[in-house]
Amino acid sequence: MTALAATQRARLNASASRPESIVMDMKNSSPASPRRTFFTQASAGVALLALAPGVRLVDLALARAQDEPASAAQRWGLLVDVDRCVSGCDACVSACNTEHGLGDSERPQTDAQWIRKVDLVDNNTGRQLSLPLMCQHCEEPPCVDVCPTGASFRRADGIVLVDKHTCIGCRYCMMACPYKARSFIHEDLTGQKTHAPRGKGVVESCTLCVHRVDRDESPACVEACTDAGREALVFGDINDRNDPLATQLAETTTRELRADLKLNTAVRYRGL
Amino acid sequence: MMKSAYFQSVSSSRGYWLISAIAGVITLAGLIGAEHMESAGHWVTGMSNQVVWGVPHVFAIFLIVAASGALNTASIASVFARDDYKPLARLSALLAIALLSGGLAVLVLDLGRPDRLIVAMTHYNFKSIFAWNIFLYIGFMFIVGIYLWMMFEPRMNRFTARVGTAAFIWRLVLTTGTGSIFGFLVAREAFDSAVMAPLFIVMSLSFGTALTLLIGMLIFWINGATMDPALAQKLRRLLGFFVIGVAYLVAVDHLTKLYVTGHHQLEQFILVDGGIYTLLFWGVQILLGTMVPAILLLLPRFCQRGYLIAAALLVVVGALTQVYVLIIGGQVFPLELFPGYSVTSTFYDGVIADYTPSLAELALGMGGMGLAVLVTLIGIRILPFVPVQMTGENQD
């Protein structure tokens, strides 16, 4: 996992050892003498110390090598904390543009935008919100369903991508995407990044920085948000119950956009 | 049963070469437009990341829908055994192939990567209605080709009705598929409707019959003849009913949406304050493209040929407008991702998108029409598609 994720996990571990949890444990245990309790806990501690390195080794052994295919055991996702996101801050957008070489052609209507900031005003209360919007990496992606050649596909670990070699540029996926998360390349491009192959006439969208994820790093937008001191984006493995993302998803109320479509998105919003 | 002796190929005439030249120039303009779009990129069109399908799709969908409808006359003759329609049966099948060719050419040339057509033919995602449509279009061409063979070859005439029935069923499925390209777009309010499939079927009946009448009359003019007035009147009445049929399903579509509160803003946009889209809907699609032709086609006092041509032309203009309002109007209206919120973004969320078609894409769309006419003209020059004399005596 990433350094950021490790920090988040450490925070969660710390909160797990709060006194309330010990009280709860004691309530459920049978009465025992203080000495027996001491020996029991000391033995458990010694056993933990002996096993921990082994457990860590197992963890390392489970980490995916670069040449291994993505596994359905993982599902990468994002949590957007809308309460932490600030209107006017576009650190995530800038980071994405830099990471993938998205340029400005001075024709904003045809420029690609993999992630955008959306400002919202509640029509009833006037409450103002700001949030990033990108490909939601649906479990049942409409873009994948409609793509005639199968160029739009969902990787085993849940990342939705476009195969630039089989995309014919029909743009049906853009018609089908409920989030308007896809862009069509309307002109010739130069200076593309090797990790982000892009070209005129095909469709593209947020890759969840798949090249970084495969290197065990967080997406560029998440890193930029943390660097900007917002920490409004949490990246991780939804399937891993010990992952900070999965833990937060389990502990707080989050929302998926267009939940009525039942697409089971990997991007969730808190505070919306 | 019809005999080939009653048909002829069209000989060289001034009219033939004049129409061929006009169609050729329009087709060439379309190719130049397509080349410009492909070499410069789609930014030279009015299309954007908000309006991803533009005028080329309007023409392509119009032509594809009209193609299946153009087979009407042949179907009525073969499937419903109405011999009085037989003189136009061959021409109707040729038109079906020609219009589909024009529509598909536009669709392919509007792709971001038309050079990857081979990829589209070799990689299939069978969950995609678009992929299914590729099979439906190719299959339609094949079946109509067989159908023509049955009609042309006297020894095979006995199979005409059976193959005609297969072609009729196929064309219904094809138009269901085309309508479903839009009907299956669950995320877009303007399209997500089960009415799309039947609407497209009735649209095909109307568009195809109007084009059969217009191109048929043009071919007879080239050949120095006129369409049998009795048959023209039958097609006139038929077209009148089809126009009413389209209007009925358009009404059902809008009434269904008006019933759902969530769609009120979309309906308000199309029907009341959508600017050019509202004007096109009421002024061209409904008034000029539906009401006026319905009157001209169904009231006996307007039975003259001039009125029939005017009505058929208005149906075509209304049809193109209808597809424009449906496809473009449906896209410029913003997706609603955050109900109850006012939305702004750098990606034009929450606002009505701009769309003004460019000359290149208009040329490409028109080029599809030109190609359809060109294919028809080549067909009638090579093979005996046109009846020698349009009277009821031409049939067995």
Interface residues (C-beta under 8 A of the other chain):
Chain A: S105 R107 P108 Q109 T110 D111 A112 Q113 R116 K117 V118 D119 L120 V121 D122 N123 N124 L129 L133 P142 V144 D145 V146 C147 P148 T149 G150 A151 T166 C167 I168 G169 C170 R171 Y172 M174 M175 A176 C177 P178 Y179 K180 R182 S183 F184 I185 H186 E187 D188 K200 G201 V202 V203 L257 R258 L261 L272
Chain B: E38 A40 G41 H42 W43 M47 S48 N49 Q50 V52 W53 L111 G112 R113 P114 R116 L117 V119 A120 H123 Y124 N125 K127 S128 I129 F130 A131 I134 I181 F184 L185 V186 A187 R188 Q331 L335 L337 F338 G340 Y341 S342 V343 T344 S345 T346 F347 Y348 D349 A353 D354
